[in-house]
Amino acid sequence: MKKQSTNTLDSDSIKIIEARHHDPFSILGRHQKNKLTQIKVYMPYAESVFLEKTDQPFQRITGTDFFEYTAENGELPKHYKLSWIDKDGQPHENYDPYDFPVQLSEFDRHLFGEGRHWHIYQKLGAHLHSVDDIEGVLFAVWAPNAGRVSVIGDFNLWDGRCHPMRNLGSGGIWELFIPGLKVGSLYKFEILNRESNEVLIKTDPYGQQFEFRPKTSSIVVDKDSYKWQDHRWMSRRASHDWLHEPMSIYEAHLGSWKRDAQGNFLNYRALATQLIDYVKEMGFTHIELLPVTEHPLDASWGYQTTGYFAPTSRYGTPDEFRYFIDTCHQNDIGVILDWVPAHFPKDYFALARFDGSALYEHEDPRKGEHRDWGTLIYNYGRNEVKNFLLSSAIFWLEEFHLDGLRVDAVASMLYLDYSRGPNDWIPNMYGGNENLEAIDFLKELNTVTHNQHPGTVIMAEESTSWPQVTRPTWTGGLGFSMKWNMGWMHDTLAYMSQEPIHRKYHHDQLTFGMLYAFTENFTLPFSHDEVVHGKGSLVNKMPGDEWQRFANLRLLYTYMYTYPGKKLLFMGCEFGQGTEWNFNRALDWYVLDYAHHRGVQKLIKDLNNLYKTHPALYSHDFDHHGFEWIDCHDVQQSIISYRRKNKHEDLFIILNFTPVTREHYRIGVPEAGTYTEIFNSDSAYYDGGNIGNDRVQSEPVAWMNQPHSISLTLPPLGAVILKL
């Protein structure tokens, strides 16, 4: 950098040279002095500067990179254009960025300060913008503790002296319109902390596209370039009653579902063909994506997010992700995104200590850090932070037509002492361990998203007994649409891992869940968390030899699909993958060469179709009218039986959790007639033993408080479903 003379300069000009000025517009650009207009520009890489289409040169201030031009008032156009020759002799031209007034309205800034600007992502960040028909990009960023903020990028040699931003006042927002910039420009923000003078290089918190990792620059996008074709789906969704409709979710990690022949990621367009075709063939109603919000570390699976408004560039561009979702909708498949407002990583280039202070997080690590995860916790009590997260949720639902968000790690948000020692947390104002600011945020999240986008769902991954997670906020609830039933999942897997001879001692793990099954709107999850970190695959949690393990797995899935609650199954589990999930490679699709894996896959396909075509299995998932025990007390034989019902049909489900065939097993039924077996997990079609029933005639033998009964043959480690 050339040493510049400062002997003849005032202090403001010196601050511009040293990139320390908080208000460059007070020095640079056009200023009236009596009857003269003076233009002052600071261009570190210019050799000479002219007004465009004139031979009138700017005068360089000796020994500096300041250039000045003086004209009579009224002589200059409304917006003047500069021409300059750089030090390599190359010509350039552009409008002066410091000749434009404030673009961000006071109303936008006021709403943001109150935490109520749901579409602030349309204002902050980088956006194509036009001023008096002059095209460019408007940059805006919130950095209240900065002494100076500059836009740096591939258009100014990443030099923070070239494009310092204007401070818009006490709200802490900085803004600059740079004419001539286009879609695809790379940029970051260079921030000078006013207390320490530390210079930080940060990605845009509101950036909508980023470079392919490990690069981290933000990229200017055109959000209006994609033309959606899912109008039918979106119109229907707005009035959709998901409470009483089937929902069978295929949870997928896009980087490891499949890969190409060279082991590279499939892009969004390839996935829009291969993944959607597969999900549709298998009969799932929804895809849930592990976070595709931009993230630096593959091993975080997306749960350590740095780009809350950008789909990861690992698989393509934002418009290609839109194409994926659009194609899902055109094939009647909904899309849910895992979304992580509970914490964020400490990576230096992103949100952590964004302007040199604890801006998005808490300063005190007892409130601001998850020590177990090595991440930081949002300060939900700060309006601008809350607004950042709320607008991220709206962004995905509105700009990408997502049908819902699954909110990760809600328990860690609700409790101030979550995973902390007795002296490592700060009680709330009432002395309790509830995070009052996070609770208010979650309530507002659910209220705003449901009001703005009716028909979408917000699911909570919440693993405690916090009350009313899925009850309306006006009754004191958190307002979520659904909650993962982690208790049912843990109890069920604990039971299934027992050797059958011991299961009678754990029978309550099958029946206890019904005591609270209708206290929330539950989803039954067999998720990615159950097949990693040494837990083994689902099939390898099952006891016994190979035949027993696969019979147990088919029994487990039949139990899930007939139990009250929406369904979720992680990829690979649908065909009984034997190894743990590994995010670094594709699923073990080769195992479908073996009959027992193909059998599990066929079973899931048939269960999905059975589930969707029998309203008794879904229409009353969240109230007791759709479920009735037939017998929950057969502890010695480890058998449970129940009815799923609505006003149009009754289904009778009997599950045998021992490897013993039970002949002449009698259950009570309410009506006389012929009962047909419509599903059997032991069918030879699923590589089972083919033990079961065809049609069974009821007998006038009172049983289990019912006037009639039927005698059945129950397959070993099998389940049967019958219908009158």
FENSUL-V763501 format. One record per residue. N is the residue number from 1. RES is the residue in one letter. PHI is phi as a letter, one per 40 degrees, with the letter a starting at -180 (NA if undefined). OMEGA is omega in radians with two decimals (999 if undefined). Layout:
N&RES&PHI&OMEGA ; N&RES&PHI&OMEGA
//
This chain:
1&M&NA&-3.11 ; 2&K&c&3.05 ; 3&K&c&-3.07 ; 4&Q&b&-3.14 ; 5&S&c&3.12 ; 6&T&b&-3.05 ; 7&N&c&-3.05 ; 8&T&b&-3.05 ; 9&L&c&3.03 ; 10&D&c&-3.03 ; 11&S&c&3.13 ; 12&D&c&3.12 ; 13&S&c&3.09 ; 14&I&c&3.11 ; 15&K&c&3.07 ; 16&I&c&-3.14 ; 17&I&c&-3.08 ; 18&E&c&-3.14 ; 19&A&f&3.13 ; 20&R&b&-3.01 ; 21&H&c&-3.11 ; 22&H&c&-3.09 ; 23&D&b&-3.09 ; 24&P&c&-3.13 ; 25&F&c&3.10 ; 26&S&c&-3.12 ; 27&I&b&-3.03 ; 28&L&c&3.11 ; 29&G&g&-3.02 ; 30&R&c&3.11 ; 31&H&a&3.14 ; 32&Q&c&3.05 ; 33&K&b&-3.05 ; 34&N&f&-3.12 ; 35&K&c&-3.09 ; 36&L&b&3.02 ; 37&T&b&-3.14 ; 38&Q&b&3.04 ; 39&I&b&3.11 ; 40&K&b&3.11 ; 41&V&b&3.06 ; 42&Y&b&-3.01 ; 43&M&b&-3.03 ; 44&P&c&-3.05 ; 45&Y&b&-3.12 ; 46&A&c&3.03 ; 47&E&c&3.11 ; 48&S&a&-3.07 ; 49&V&b&3.13 ; 50&F&b&2.85 ; 51&L&c&-3.09 ; 52&E&d&3.10 ; 53&K&g&3.01 ; 54&T&b&3.04 ; 55&D&b&-3.09 ; 56&Q&c&-3.09 ; 57&P&c&2.91 ; 58&F&c&3.10 ; 59&Q&c&3.07 ; 60&R&c&3.00 ; 61&I&c&-2.95 ; 62&T&d&3.07 ; 63&G&g&-3.11 ; 64&T&b&3.02 ; 65&D&b&2.98 ; 66&F&c&3.06 ; 67&F&b&-3.09 ; 68&E&b&3.07 ; 69&Y&a&-3.13 ; 70&T&b&3.14 ; 71&A&b&3.02 ; 72&E&c&3.06 ; 73&N&d&3.13 ; 74&G&g&-3.11 ; 75&E&c&-3.05 ; 76&L&c&3.07 ; 77&P&c&-3.13 ; 78&K&d&3.05 ; 79&H&b&-3.10 ; 80&Y&c&-3.13 ; 81&K&b&3.14 ; 82&L&b&2.94 ; 83&S&b&3.11 ; 84&W&a&3.07 ; 85&I&b&3.14 ; 86&D&c&-3.03 ; 87&K&c&3.02 ; 88&D&c&3.11 ; 89&G&g&-3.11 ; 90&Q&c&-3.13 ; 91&P&c&3.10 ; 92&H&a&3.02 ; 93&E&a&3.10 ; 94&N&a&2.99 ; 95&Y&c&-3.14 ; 96&D&c&3.14 ; 97&P&d&-3.05 ; 98&Y&c&3.10 ; 99&D&b&-3.06 ; 100&F&b&3.13 ; 101&P&c&3.09 ; 102&V&d&-3.10 ; 103&Q&b&-3.10 ; 104&L&c&-3.01 ; 105&S&c&3.09 ; 106&E&c&3.12 ; 107&F&c&3.08 ; 108&D&d&-3.11 ; 109&R&c&3.13 ; 110&H&c&3.13 ; 111&L&c&3.13 ; 112&F&c&3.12 ; 113&G&c&3.09 ; 114&E&c&-3.11 ; 115&G&g&-3.04 ; 116&R&b&3.14 ; 117&H&b&-3.01 ; 118&W&c&-3.10 ; 119&H&b&-3.13 ; 120&I&c&3.08 ; 121&Y&c&3.07 ; 122&Q&c&-3.10 ; 123&K&b&3.11 ; 124&L&c&-3.08 ; 125&G&h&3.14 ; 126&A&b&-3.06 ; 127&H&b&2.99 ; 128&L&d&-2.98 ; 129&H&a&3.14 ; 130&S&b&3.05 ; 131&V&b&-3.12 ; 132&D&f&3.11 ; 133&D&g&3.04 ; 134&I&c&-3.06 ; 135&E&c&3.09 ; 136&G&a&-3.14 ; 137&V&b&3.08 ; 138&L&c&3.11 ; 139&F&b&3.06 ; 140&A&a&-3.09 ; 141&V&a&3.10 ; 142&W&c&3.14 ; 143&A&a&-2.97 ; 144&P&c&-3.10 ; 145&N&b&3.12 ; 146&A&c&3.00 ; 147&G&c&3.10 ; 148&R&a&3.04 ; 149&V&b&3.09 ; 150&S&b&2.94 ; 151&V&c&3.07 ; 152&I&b&-3.11 ; 153&G&a&-3.14 ; 154&D&c&-3.14 ; 155&F&c&3.12 ; 156&N&a&3.10 ; 157&L&f&3.10 ; 158&W&f&-3.07 ; 159&D&b&-3.08 ; 160&G&c&3.11 ; 161&R&c&-2.96 ; 162&C&c&-3.03 ; 163&H&b&3.02 ; 164&P&c&-3.04 ; 165&M&c&3.11 ; 166&R&c&3.06 ; 167&N&c&-3.06 ; 168&L&c&3.03 ; 169&G&h&-2.97 ; 170&S&c&-3.14 ; 171&G&c&3.06 ; 172&G&g&3.13 ; 173&I&c&3.08 ; 174&W&b&-3.02 ; 175&E&a&2.98 ; 176&L&a&3.00 ; 177&F&c&3.12 ; 178&I&b&-3.14 ; 179&P&c&2.99 ; 180&G&g&3.13 ; 181&L&c&-3.04 ; 182&K&b&3.04 ; 183&V&d&3.12 ; 184&G&g&3.11 ; 185&S&c&3.08 ; 186&L&c&-3.13 ; 187&Y&a&2.94 ; 188&K&a&3.02 ; 189&F&b&3.02 ; 190&E&b&-2.97 ; 191&I&b&3.05 ; 192&L&b&3.09 ; 193&N&c&-3.01 ; 194&R&c&3.14 ; 195&E&c&-3.02 ; 196&S&b&-3.02 ; 197&N&g&3.05 ; 198&E&c&3.10 ; 199&V&b&-3.09 ; 200&L&b&3.04 ; 201&I&b&-3.00 ; 202&K&b&2.96 ; 203&T&c&-3.10 ; 204&D&c&3.09 ; 205&P&d&-3.13 ; 206&Y&b&3.14 ; 207&G&d&-3.06 ; 208&Q&b&2.98 ; 209&Q&a&3.14 ; 210&F&b&3.07 ; 211&E&c&3.09 ; 212&F&c&-3.10 ; 213&R&d&0.22 ; 214&P&c&3.07 ; 215&K&c&-2.96 ; 216&T&b&-3.11 ; 217&S&c&3.00 ; 218&S&c&-3.08 ; 219&I&b&3.08 ; 220&V&c&-3.11 ; 221&V&b&3.00 ; 222&D&b&-3.04 ; 223&K&c&-3.08 ; 224&D&c&-3.03 ; 225&S&c&-3.07 ; 226&Y&c&3.12 ; 227&K&b&-3.07 ; 228&W&c&3.12 ; 229&Q&b&-3.03 ; 230&D&b&-3.03 ; 231&H&c&-3.13 ; 232&R&c&-3.14 ; 233&W&c&-3.06 ; 234&M&c&3.11 ; 235&S&c&-3.14 ; 236&R&c&-3.10 ; 237&R&c&-3.05 ; 238&A&d&3.13 ; 239&S&b&-3.04 ; 240&H&c&3.12 ; 241&D&b&-3.06 ; 242&W&c&3.13 ; 243&L&d&-3.04 ; 244&H&b&3.13 ; 245&E&b&3.11 ; 246&P&c&3.06 ; 247&M&a&3.11 ; 248&S&b&-2.91 ; 249&I&b&3.04 ; 250&Y&b&-3.13 ; 251&E&c&-3.01 ; 252&A&b&2.95 ; 253&H&b&-2.94 ; 254&L&c&-3.09 ; 255&G&c&-3.07 ; 256&S&b&3.04 ; 257&W&c&2.97 ; 258&K&a&3.01 ; 259&R&b&-3.12 ; 260&D&c&-3.04 ; 261&A&c&3.13 ; 262&Q&c&-3.13 ; 263&G&g&3.14 ; 264&N&c&3.09 ; 265&F&d&2.88 ; 266&L&c&3.10 ; 267&N&c&-3.07 ; 268&Y&d&-3.12 ; 269&R&c&3.08 ; 270&A&c&3.12 ; 271&L&c&3.13 ; 272&A&c&3.03 ; 273&T&c&-2.97 ; 274&Q&c&-3.09 ; 275&L&c&-3.11 ; 276&I&c&3.10 ; 277&D&d&-3.11 ; 278&Y&c&-3.12 ; 279&V&c&3.13 ; 280&K&c&3.12 ; 281&E&c&-3.11 ; 282&M&c&3.05 ; 283&G&g&3.08 ; 284&F&c&3.13 ; 285&T&c&-3.06 ; 286&H&b&2.92 ; 287&I&b&2.98 ; 288&E&b&-3.07 ; 289&L&c&2.87 ; 290&L&d&-2.87 ; 291&P&d&2.97 ; 292&V&b&2.96 ; 293&T&d&-2.99 ; 294&E&d&-3.11 ; 295&H&a&-3.05 ; 296&P&c&-2.95 ; 297&L&b&3.12 ; 298&D&d&-3.04 ; 299&A&c&3.08 ; 300&S&c&-3.13 ; 301&W&g&-3.11 ; 302&G&g&-3.06 ; 303&Y&c&2.99 ; 304&Q&b&-2.94 ; 305&T&c&3.00 ; 306&T&b&-3.14 ; 307&G&b&-3.03 ; 308&Y&c&3.14 ; 309&F&b&-3.04 ; 310&A&b&2.95 ; 311&P&c&-3.04 ; 312&T&c&3.12 ; 313&S&c&3.08 ; 314&R&d&-3.02 ; 315&Y&b&3.09 ; 316&G&h&-3.05 ; 317&T&c&3.07 ; 318&P&d&3.14 ; 319&D&c&3.08 ; 320&E&c&3.04 ; 321&F&c&3.04 ; 322&R&d&3.13 ; 323&Y&c&3.10 ; 324&F&d&-3.12 ; 325&I&c&3.12 ; 326&D&d&3.14 ; 327&T&c&3.04 ; 328&C&d&-3.09 ; 329&H&c&3.12 ; 330&Q&c&3.07 ; 331&N&b&3.09 ; 332&D&g&3.08 ; 333&I&b&3.07 ; 334&G&c&-3.12 ; 335&V&b&3.11 ; 336&I&b&-3.11 ; 337&L&b&2.94 ; 338&D&c&-3.02 ; 339&W&b&-2.89 ; 340&V&b&3.06 ; 341&P&c&-3.05 ; 342&A&c&-3.06 ; 343&H&a&3.10 ; 344&F&a&-3.01 ; 345&P&c&-3.10 ; 346&K&c&-3.07 ; 347&D&d&-3.00 ; 348&Y&c&-3.02 ; 349&F&c&-2.98 ; 350&A&b&-2.96 ; 351&L&c&-3.02 ; 352&A&d&-3.11 ; 353&R&f&-2.90 ; 354&F&d&3.13 ; 355&D&b&-3.10 ; 356&G&g&3.10 ; 357&S&b&3.04 ; 358&A&c&-3.00 ; 359&L&c&3.14 ; 360&Y&c&-3.12 ; 361&E&b&3.02 ; 362&H&c&3.09 ; 363&E&c&-3.11 ; 364&D&c&-3.11 ; 365&P&c&3.09 ; 366&R&c&3.04 ; 367&K&b&-2.93 ; 368&G&b&-3.07 ; 369&E&a&2.94 ; 370&H&c&-3.07 ; 371&R&c&-3.14 ; 372&D&c&-3.02 ; 373&W&b&-3.10 ; 374&G&g&-3.09 ; 375&T&b&-3.11 ; 376&L&b&-3.08 ; 377&I&b&3.13 ; 378&Y&c&3.02 ; 379&N&c&-3.04 ; 380&Y&c&3.13 ; 381&G&c&-3.13 ; 382&R&c&-3.02 ; 383&N&d&-3.06 ; 384&E&c&3.10 ; 385&V&c&3.09 ; 386&K&d&3.14 ; 387&N&c&3.09 ; 388&F&d&-3.10 ; 389&L&c&3.13 ; 390&L&c&-3.13 ; 391&S&c&3.03 ; 392&S&c&3.11 ; 393&A&c&3.12 ; 394&I&c&-3.13 ; 395&F&d&-3.08 ; 396&W&c&-3.14 ; 397&L&c&-3.03 ; 398&E&c&-3.03 ; 399&E&c&-3.11 ; 400&F&b&3.05 ; 401&H&f&3.09 ; 402&L&c&-3.06 ; 403&D&c&3.11 ; 404&G&i&3.08 ; 405&L&b&2.97 ; 406&R&b&-3.03 ; 407&V&c&-3.05 ; 408&D&c&2.92 ; 409&A&f&-3.13 ; 410&V&c&3.14 ; 411&A&d&-3.13 ; 412&S&c&3.10 ; 413&M&c&-3.01 ; 414&L&c&-2.99 ; 415&Y&b&3.10 ; 416&L&c&-3.11 ; 417&D&b&-3.12 ; 418&Y&d&3.10 ; 419&S&f&-3.14 ; 420&R&b&3.06 ; 421&G&c&-3.04 ; 422&P&c&-3.11 ; 423&N&b&-3.03 ; 424&D&b&3.08 ; 425&W&a&-3.08 ; 426&I&b&3.14 ; 427&P&c&3.06 ; 428&N&c&-3.04 ; 429&M&c&3.13 ; 430&Y&c&3.13 ; 431&G&g&-3.10 ; 432&G&c&-3.11 ; 433&N&c&-3.14 ; 434&E&c&3.10 ; 435&N&c&-3.00 ; 436&L&c&-3.14 ; 437&E&c&3.12 ; 438&A&c&3.11 ; 439&I&c&3.11 ; 440&D&c&3.12 ; 441&F&c&-3.12 ; 442&L&c&3.09 ; 443&K&c&-3.14 ; 444&E&c&3.08 ; 445&L&d&-3.09 ; 446&N&c&3.10 ; 447&T&c&-3.08 ; 448&V&c&-3.09 ; 449&T&c&-3.14 ; 450&H&c&3.09 ; 451&N&c&-3.08 ; 452&Q&c&-3.04 ; 453&H&b&3.13 ; 454&P&d&-3.11 ; 455&G&g&3.06 ; 456&T&c&-3.10 ; 457&V&b&3.04 ; 458&I&b&-3.09 ; 459&M&b&3.12 ; 460&A&b&2.87 ; 461&E&c&-3.04 ; 462&E&b&-2.91 ; 463&S&b&-3.11 ; 464&T&b&3.14 ; 465&S&c&3.07 ; 466&W&d&-3.05 ; 467&P&c&2.94 ; 468&Q&f&3.10 ; 469&V&c&-3.08 ; 470&T&b&3.08 ; 471&R&b&-3.05 ; 472&P&d&-3.13 ; 473&T&c&-3.11 ; 474&W&c&3.01 ; 475&T&b&-3.12 ; 476&G&g&3.14 ; 477&G&c&3.09 ; 478&L&c&3.02 ; 479&G&g&3.10 ; 480&F&c&3.06 ; 481&S&c&-3.08 ; 482&M&a&3.11 ; 483&K&b&3.03 ; 484&W&c&3.13 ; 485&N&c&-3.07 ; 486&M&c&3.12 ; 487&G&c&3.10 ; 488&W&d&-3.11 ; 489&M&c&-3.11 ; 490&H&c&3.14 ; 491&D&c&-3.10 ; 492&T&c&-3.13 ; 493&L&c&3.08 ; 494&A&c&3.11 ; 495&Y&c&-3.08 ; 496&M&c&3.14 ; 497&S&c&3.12 ; 498&Q&c&2.96 ; 499&E&c&-3.07 ; 500&P&d&-3.12 ; 501&I&c&-3.12 ; 502&H&c&-3.00 ; 503&R&c&-3.13 ; 504&K&c&3.12 ; 505&Y&c&-3.10 ; 506&H&b&-3.03 ; 507&H&d&-3.11 ; 508&D&c&3.09 ; 509&Q&c&3.04 ; 510&L&c&-2.97 ; 511&T&b&-3.06 ; 512&F&d&-3.07 ; 513&G&d&-3.13 ; 514&M&c&3.10 ; 515&L&c&-3.11 ; 516&Y&b&-3.00 ; 517&A&d&-3.06 ; 518&F&b&3.07 ; 519&T&c&3.09 ; 520&E&b&2.98 ; 521&N&c&-2.94 ; 522&F&c&2.86 ; 523&T&b&-3.14 ; 524&L&c&-3.00 ; 525&P&b&2.79 ; 526&F&b&-2.90 ; 527&S&b&3.13 ; 528&H&d&-3.10 ; 529&D&c&-3.09 ; 530&E&c&-3.07 ; 531&V&b&3.12 ; 532&V&b&3.02 ; 533&H&f&3.07 ; 534&G&g&-3.14 ; 535&K&c&-3.12 ; 536&G&g&3.09 ; 537&S&c&3.13 ; 538&L&c&-3.09 ; 539&V&c&3.14 ; 540&N&c&2.93 ; 541&K&c&-3.08 ; 542&M&c&-3.14 ; 543&P&c&3.00 ; 544&G&g&3.11 ; 545&D&c&-3.05 ; 546&E&d&-3.14 ; 547&W&d&-3.11 ; 548&Q&c&-3.13 ; 549&R&c&-3.13 ; 550&F&c&3.05 ; 551&A&c&3.07 ; 552&N&d&-3.12 ; 553&L&c&3.11 ; 554&R&c&3.09 ; 555&L&c&3.12 ; 556&L&d&-3.11 ; 557&Y&c&3.10 ; 558&T&c&3.07 ; 559&Y&c&-3.12 ; 560&M&c&-3.04 ; 561&Y&c&3.14 ; 562&T&b&-3.14 ; 563&Y&c&-3.13 ; 564&P&c&3.13 ; 565&G&h&3.05 ; 566&K&c&-2.95 ; 567&K&b&3.03 ; 568&L&a&-3.12 ; 569&L&b&-3.14 ; 570&F&c&-3.11 ; 571&M&d&-3.10 ; 572&G&g&3.11 ; 573&C&c&-3.08 ; 574&E&c&3.03 ; 575&F&b&3.03 ; 576&G&g&3.09 ; 577&Q&d&-3.04 ; 578&G&c&-3.11 ; 579&T&c&3.02 ; 580&E&c&3.05 ; 581&W&c&3.10 ; 582&N&b&-3.07 ; 583&F&c&-3.05 ; 584&N&c&-3.14 ; 585&R&a&-3.11 ; 586&A&c&3.04 ; 587&L&d&-3.12 ; 588&D&c&-3.10 ; 589&W&c&-3.11 ; 590&Y&c&-3.09 ; 591&V&c&3.10 ; 592&L&c&2.97 ; 593&D&c&-3.05 ; 594&Y&b&-2.98 ; 595&A&c&-3.07 ; 596&H&c&3.06 ; 597&H&c&3.08 ; 598&R&c&3.13 ; 599&G&c&3.11 ; 600&V&c&3.14 ; 601&Q&c&3.11 ; 602&K&c&3.12 ; 603&L&c&3.14 ; 604&I&c&3.11 ; 605&K&d&-3.13 ; 606&D&c&3.09 ; 607&L&c&3.09 ; 608&N&c&-3.12 ; 609&N&c&3.07 ; 610&L&c&-3.13 ; 611&Y&d&-3.08 ; 612&K&c&-3.06 ; 613&T&c&3.12 ; 614&H&b&-3.11 ; 615&P&d&3.10 ; 616&A&d&-3.10 ; 617&L&c&-3.10 ; 618&Y&a&-2.96 ; 619&S&c&3.11 ; 620&H&b&3.14 ; 621&D&c&-2.96 ; 622&F&b&3.03 ; 623&D&a&-2.97 ; 624&H&c&-3.10 ; 625&H&c&-3.08 ; 626&G&c&-3.07 ; 627&F&b&3.04 ; 628&E&a&3.06 ; 629&W&c&2.85 ; 630&I&c&3.09 ; 631&D&a&3.08 ; 632&C&b&-3.00 ; 633&H&b&-3.08 ; 634&D&c&-3.06 ; 635&V&c&-3.02 ; 636&Q&c&-3.13 ; 637&Q&c&3.13 ; 638&S&f&3.12 ; 639&I&b&2.97 ; 640&I&b&3.11 ; 641&S&a&-3.11 ; 642&Y&a&3.09 ; 643&R&b&2.89 ; 644&R&b&-2.94 ; 645&K&a&2.85 ; 646&N&a&-3.03 ; 647&K&c&-3.08 ; 648&H&b&-3.06 ; 649&E&a&3.00 ; 650&D&b&2.98 ; 651&L&b&-3.09 ; 652&F&b&-3.05 ; 653&I&b&3.11 ; 654&I&b&-3.07 ; 655&L&b&-3.12 ; 656&N&b&-3.04 ; 657&F&c&3.04 ; 658&T&b&-3.13 ; 659&P&c&-3.10 ; 660&V&b&3.06 ; 661&T&c&-3.13 ; 662&R&b&3.12 ; 663&E&c&3.13 ; 664&H&f&3.11 ; 665&Y&c&-2.98 ; 666&R&b&3.01 ; 667&I&b&3.09 ; 668&G&c&3.10 ; 669&V&b&-3.03 ; 670&P&c&-3.04 ; 671&E&b&3.04 ; 672&A&c&3.09 ; 673&G&i&3.14 ; 674&T&c&-3.14 ; 675&Y&b&-3.06 ; 676&T&b&3.07 ; 677&E&c&-3.10 ; 678&I&b&3.10 ; 679&F&a&3.12 ; 680&N&a&-3.09 ; 681&S&c&3.14 ; 682&D&c&-3.13 ; 683&S&d&3.07 ; 684&A&c&3.11 ; 685&Y&c&3.12 ; 686&Y&b&-3.09 ; 687&D&g&3.07 ; 688&G&c&-3.09 ; 689&G&c&3.07 ; 690&N&g&3.08 ; 691&I&c&3.14 ; 692&G&i&-3.01 ; 693&N&b&3.01 ; 694&D&b&3.05 ; 695&R&b&-3.08 ; 696&V&b&3.14 ; 697&Q&c&3.12 ; 698&S&c&3.10 ; 699&E&b&-3.14 ; 700&P&c&3.13 ; 701&V&b&3.14 ; 702&A&c&-3.06 ; 703&W&a&3.08 ; 704&M&f&3.12 ; 705&N&g&3.07 ; 706&Q&b&-3.07 ; 707&P&c&-3.11 ; 708&H&b&3.10 ; 709&S&a&3.07 ; 710&I&b&3.14 ; 711&S&b&-3.00 ; 712&L&b&2.90 ; 713&T&b&-3.12 ; 714&L&c&3.13 ; 715&P&c&3.10 ; 716&P&c&-3.11 ; 717&L&f&-3.05 ; 718&G&b&3.12 ; 719&A&b&3.06 ; 720&V&b&3.08 ; 721&I&b&-3.13 ; 722&L&b&3.12 ; 723&K&b&3.10 ; 724&L&c&999
//
